[in-house]
Amino acid sequence: MGPIDALWHLLNFFAPALGVGLMTAALARMLWRRELRSVGFGRLAAWACAGCAVGLVGALVVFGRDGKMAGYALMLATCALAVWWAGLRGARG
């Protein structure tokens, strides 16, 4: 495998993390508008994407391969945890 192929593999591995992280940040901002008023979208999206990436890498380490449904479930759980940590941790309802 050449360097361009390796780059494409890496980009395709992290593409779900980027997509899910951006969608989660946007939906969280719409759903918890008042609670997330003080948190910028960029910060929330960065935390969500980083949480998703950590979940994907963790699933790759635990399961030994990419693409398992349990791996995507772990990605969603770490994304939710990251969004909570970045913006909802101290919010009052």
Secondary structure by P-SEA (a helix, b strand, c coil): ccaaaaaaaaaaaaaaaaaaaaaaaaaaaaaaccccccccaaaaaaaaaaaaaaaaaaaaaaccccccaaaaaaaaaaaaaaaaaaccccccc
